[in-house]
Amino acid sequence: MDIMLGSRPRRRTRATVCRAVAQYTERWGWPVVPGAHLVRGDRCSCGLPHCAAPGRHPEGPPAARLPGGTRAADVEQLWPAEAETTVLLPLGDRFDALDVPEAAGCRAMVRLERMGSRLGPVLALPDGRADGREGRRTLFFVAPGAAAELPDLLYKMGWDDAGLDVVCHGRGEYLPAPPSVLARWLRPPSAPTAARPPEARLLLGTLAYACHRTREPAPAP
């Protein structure tokens, strides 16, 4: 049975988290990593007083990574006991993520849907980017390798000198995923785009235009 991955559960339990993790690993073939979590507001459980990405980085040895295909019974055995453990999706293997401000992302998503574009999962981070920067963000899952290609793609599309707030997260980075309080789905994963997200070039033009239209005007001299 599916769970409401896009909604914050009324009572977060370890069983709820394990069911979500099992969907990611077993149904969609995504690897998942146990992450640190927030304590006492915005402090990170890692204990570092100035953590750069509170609740958004792995906690524990590398062996804690659950590979894609991990079955529900194994998730139950391997996942940490703490219900607060953040569910992290490692980037660069199955997907990268184009990251834009919330307003631009919502505008672009409506336009892309009207155009009949093929969209993959879309994630909302209400409290900032995956790297911990402030501001509500919208992240579009795209085929892996996009992070390395982004500067060249923006150049070819004529957006390289526009000063747009467009970032692409890739290998070596992690995204928090529901049922974490740090994230919610705007478009939950579904077949077949969970396994084969679209190429970044197919979305980037619309995302760049939306960022250009919604960015704050420069202050007067």
Kinemage of the C-alpha trace (Angstrom):
@kinemage 1
@onewidth
@group {chain A} dominant
@subgroup {mainchain}
@vectorlist {calphas} color= white
{ca met a 1} P 0.000 0.000 0.000
{ca asp a 2} L 1.273 3.472 -0.888
{ca ile a 3} L 1.752 6.031 1.844
{ca met a 4} L 1.259 9.760 1.495
{ca leu a 5} L 4.842 10.688 0.755
{ca gly a 6} L 3.868 14.251 -0.072
{ca ser a 7} L 2.195 14.916 3.259
{ca arg a 8} L 3.673 15.327 6.675
{ca pro a 9} L 2.342 12.444 8.782
{ca arg a 10} L 0.377 13.336 11.884
{ca arg a 11} L 2.688 11.182 13.937
{ca arg a 12} L 6.091 10.313 12.533
{ca thr a 13} L 7.136 6.820 13.554
{ca arg a 14} L 9.970 4.546 12.557
{ca ala a 15} L 7.450 2.298 10.782
{ca thr a 16} L 6.259 5.262 8.688
{ca val a 17} L 9.823 6.119 7.715
{ca cys a 18} L 10.673 2.505 6.865
{ca arg a 19} L 7.626 2.214 4.595
{ca ala a 20} L 8.700 5.353 2.733
{ca val a 21} L 12.295 4.141 2.422
{ca ala a 22} L 11.108 0.773 1.116
{ca gln a 23} L 9.078 2.522 -1.582
{ca tyr a 24} L 12.126 4.456 -2.696
{ca thr a 25} L 14.467 1.468 -2.723
{ca glu a 26} L 12.221 -1.423 -3.746
{ca arg a 27} L 9.653 0.265 -5.981
{ca trp a 28} L 11.731 2.973 -7.625
{ca gly a 29} L 15.214 1.470 -7.335
{ca trp a 30} L 16.693 4.506 -5.594
{ca pro a 31} L 19.524 4.246 -3.059
{ca val a 32} L 18.744 5.855 0.309
{ca val a 33} L 21.023 7.074 3.099
{ca pro a 34} L 20.131 7.671 6.771
{ca gly a 35} L 20.741 11.314 7.601
{ca ala a 36} L 21.150 13.626 10.540
{ca his a 37} L 18.023 15.377 11.806
{ca leu a 38} L 17.007 18.681 13.330
{ca val a 39} L 16.934 19.092 17.091
{ca arg a 40} L 15.661 22.034 19.117
{ca gly a 41} L 14.496 23.972 16.100
{ca asp a 42} L 17.179 24.373 13.446
{ca arg a 43} L 20.177 22.715 15.153
{ca cys a 44} L 21.655 19.578 13.618
{ca ser a 45} L 21.926 16.282 15.471
{ca cys a 46} L 25.558 16.008 14.340
{ca gly a 47} L 26.451 18.394 17.162
{ca leu a 48} L 28.477 20.867 15.092
{ca pro a 49} L 27.558 24.381 16.235
{ca his a 50} L 27.789 25.792 12.699
{ca cys a 51} L 26.678 22.837 10.567
{ca ala a 52} L 26.460 23.962 6.928
{ca ala a 53} L 23.500 21.701 6.101
{ca pro a 54} L 21.470 20.871 9.240
{ca gly a 55} L 19.609 17.599 8.789
{ca arg a 56} L 20.732 17.344 5.179
{ca his a 57} L 23.891 15.227 5.441
{ca pro a 58} L 24.548 11.542 6.164
{ca glu a 59} L 24.916 10.380 9.726
{ca gly a 60} L 26.828 7.170 10.256
{ca pro a 61} L 29.342 5.071 8.290
{ca pro a 62} L 29.223 4.799 4.468
{ca ala a 63} L 28.049 1.205 4.854
{ca ala a 64} L 24.719 2.552 6.134
{ca arg a 65} L 23.671 3.320 2.538
{ca leu a 66} L 20.750 1.178 1.384
{ca pro a 67} L 21.171 0.386 -2.330
{ca gly a 68} L 18.363 0.497 -4.849
{ca gly a 69} L 16.419 -2.753 -4.759
{ca thr a 70} L 16.616 -3.165 -0.966
{ca arg a 71} L 13.458 -4.992 0.094
{ca ala a 72} L 11.046 -3.803 2.772
{ca ala a 73} L 12.039 -6.565 5.196
{ca asp a 74} L 15.699 -5.593 4.885
{ca val a 75} L 14.903 -1.895 5.320
{ca glu a 76} L 13.175 -2.746 8.585
{ca gln a 77} L 16.316 -4.522 9.762
{ca leu a 78} L 18.885 -1.979 8.553
{ca trp a 79} L 17.289 1.435 9.151
{ca pro a 80} L 18.292 3.278 12.356
{ca ala a 81} L 16.029 3.042 15.379
{ca glu a 82} L 15.419 6.794 15.693
{ca ala a 83} L 12.156 7.901 14.059
{ca glu a 84} L 13.651 11.368 13.470
{ca thr a 85} L 16.362 10.063 11.103
{ca thr a 86} L 16.195 12.037 7.865
{ca val a 87} L 15.655 10.129 4.630
{ca leu a 88} L 18.366 11.257 2.197
{ca leu a 89} L 18.508 10.570 -1.537
{ca pro a 90} L 22.069 10.562 -2.938
{ca leu a 91} L 22.464 12.376 -6.233
{ca gly a 92} L 24.508 11.556 -9.310
{ca asp a 93} L 23.523 7.913 -9.701
{ca arg a 94} L 19.841 7.755 -10.636
{ca phe a 95} L 19.185 11.477 -10.993
{ca asp a 96} L 20.466 15.035 -10.513
{ca ala a 97} L 18.218 17.926 -9.449
{ca leu a 98} L 17.688 21.376 -10.964
{ca asp a 99} L 17.120 23.817 -8.096
{ca val a 100} L 15.223 27.114 -8.545
{ca pro a 101} L 13.333 29.526 -6.265
{ca glu a 102} L 9.838 28.377 -5.293
{ca ala a 103} L 7.952 31.035 -7.278
{ca ala a 104} L 9.906 30.330 -10.456
{ca gly a 105} L 9.568 26.573 -9.977
{ca cys a 106} L 5.791 26.698 -9.584
{ca arg a 107} L 5.436 28.975 -12.614
{ca ala a 108} L 7.652 26.700 -14.712
{ca met a 109} L 5.888 23.520 -13.598
{ca val a 110} L 2.498 24.876 -14.723
{ca arg a 111} L 3.937 25.949 -18.068
{ca leu a 112} L 5.712 22.625 -18.646
{ca glu a 113} L 2.555 20.674 -17.855
{ca arg a 114} L 0.524 22.796 -20.288
{ca met a 115} L 3.153 22.164 -22.963
{ca gly a 116} L 2.866 18.423 -22.381
{ca ser a 117} L 6.511 18.175 -21.340
{ca arg a 118} L 7.676 14.988 -19.674
{ca leu a 119} L 8.326 15.804 -16.017
{ca gly a 120} L 9.989 13.665 -13.405
{ca pro a 121} L 9.540 13.966 -9.643
{ca val a 122} L 9.476 17.516 -8.263
{ca leu a 123} L 10.480 18.213 -4.667
{ca ala a 124} L 9.789 21.260 -2.496
{ca leu a 125} L 12.231 22.322 0.205
{ca pro a 126} L 10.328 24.799 2.407
{ca asp a 127} L 13.398 25.768 4.455
{ca gly a 128} L 16.075 26.278 1.816
{ca arg a 129} L 18.323 24.537 -0.675
{ca ala a 130} L 19.795 21.108 -0.277
{ca asp a 131} L 23.070 22.847 0.606
{ca gly a 132} L 21.447 24.735 3.483
{ca arg a 133} L 21.032 28.175 1.880
{ca glu a 134} L 17.919 30.128 2.796
{ca gly a 135} L 14.777 30.524 0.714
{ca arg a 136} L 12.004 28.206 -0.419
{ca arg a 137} L 13.171 26.055 -3.319
{ca thr a 138} L 11.693 23.774 -5.972
{ca leu a 139} L 13.802 20.895 -7.323
{ca phe a 140} L 13.192 19.092 -10.615
{ca phe a 141} L 14.667 15.596 -10.928
{ca val a 142} L 16.587 15.188 -14.181
{ca ala a 143} L 18.900 12.608 -15.721
{ca pro a 144} L 22.264 12.174 -13.948
{ca gly a 145} L 25.167 14.206 -15.263
{ca ala a 146} L 23.225 17.468 -15.490
{ca ala a 147} L 25.259 19.181 -12.770
{ca ala a 148} L 28.419 18.967 -14.876
{ca glu a 149} L 26.571 20.069 -18.024
{ca leu a 150} L 24.690 23.050 -16.561
{ca pro a 151} L 27.155 25.857 -17.434
{ca asp a 152} L 27.440 24.664 -21.031
{ca leu a 153} L 23.669 24.227 -21.364
{ca leu a 154} L 23.000 27.750 -20.073
{ca tyr a 155} L 25.619 29.100 -22.489
{ca lys a 156} L 24.072 27.358 -25.482
{ca met a 157} L 20.616 28.662 -24.529
{ca gly a 158} L 21.876 32.230 -24.086
{ca trp a 159} L 21.233 32.385 -20.339
{ca asp a 160} L 24.834 32.169 -19.131
{ca asp a 161} L 25.185 35.891 -18.336
{ca ala a 162} L 21.674 36.506 -17.021
{ca gly a 163} L 22.545 36.078 -13.341
{ca leu a 164} L 19.797 33.519 -12.820
{ca asp a 165} L 19.277 31.686 -9.538
{ca val a 166} L 19.508 28.228 -11.110
{ca val a 167} L 21.616 25.515 -9.473
{ca cys a 168} L 22.051 21.851 -10.302
{ca his a 169} L 22.887 19.370 -7.548
{ca gly a 170} L 24.760 16.227 -8.525
{ca arg a 171} L 27.169 13.532 -7.417
{ca gly a 172} L 28.367 13.840 -3.835
{ca glu a 173} L 25.251 15.739 -2.696
{ca tyr a 174} L 22.057 14.603 -0.972
{ca leu a 175} L 18.417 15.637 -0.933
{ca pro a 176} L 16.084 15.195 2.053
{ca ala a 177} L 12.932 13.344 1.065
{ca pro a 178} L 9.491 12.831 2.637
{ca pro a 179} L 8.466 11.923 5.263
{ca ser a 180} L 11.187 14.296 6.459
{ca val a 181} L 9.892 17.658 7.687
{ca leu a 182} L 12.543 19.209 5.427
{ca ala a 183} L 10.834 18.233 2.168
{ca arg a 184} L 7.547 17.435 0.451
{ca trp a 185} L 6.607 16.211 -3.013
{ca leu a 186} L 4.977 18.561 -5.519
{ca arg a 187} L 5.037 15.679 -8.018
{ca pro a 188} L 5.659 12.332 -6.296
{ca pro a 189} L 7.750 9.696 -8.076
{ca ser a 190} L 5.821 7.560 -10.536
{ca ala a 191} L 6.562 5.151 -13.356
{ca pro a 192} L 8.399 5.540 -15.653
{ca thr a 193} L 10.031 8.888 -14.767
{ca ala a 194} L 11.227 7.751 -11.335
{ca ala a 195} L 13.586 5.357 -13.109
{ca arg a 196} L 14.246 7.539 -16.165
{ca pro a 197} L 13.873 11.256 -15.400
{ca pro a 198} L 13.957 13.710 -18.319
{ca glu a 199} L 17.123 15.269 -19.693
{ca ala a 200} L 17.910 18.649 -18.124
{ca arg a 201} L 17.981 20.400 -21.506
{ca leu a 202} L 14.274 19.667 -21.983
{ca leu a 203} L 13.317 21.647 -18.864
{ca leu a 204} L 16.085 24.186 -18.497
{ca gly a 205} L 14.847 26.763 -20.993
{ca thr a 206} L 11.473 27.051 -19.271
{ca leu a 207} L 13.072 27.098 -15.819
{ca ala a 208} L 15.541 29.799 -16.838
{ca tyr a 209} L 12.774 31.945 -18.326
{ca ala a 210} L 10.665 31.555 -15.178
{ca cys a 211} L 13.632 32.547 -13.014
{ca his a 212} L 14.206 35.596 -15.198
{ca arg a 213} L 10.545 36.661 -14.932
{ca thr a 214} L 10.246 36.188 -11.176
{ca arg a 215} L 13.607 37.449 -9.909
{ca glu a 216} L 13.661 40.587 -7.793
{ca pro a 217} L 14.621 43.767 -9.654
{ca ala a 218} L 18.034 45.203 -8.958
{ca pro a 219} L 18.003 48.068 -6.389
{ca ala a 220} L 18.157 51.582 -7.771
{ca pro a 221} L 21.622 53.199 -7.635
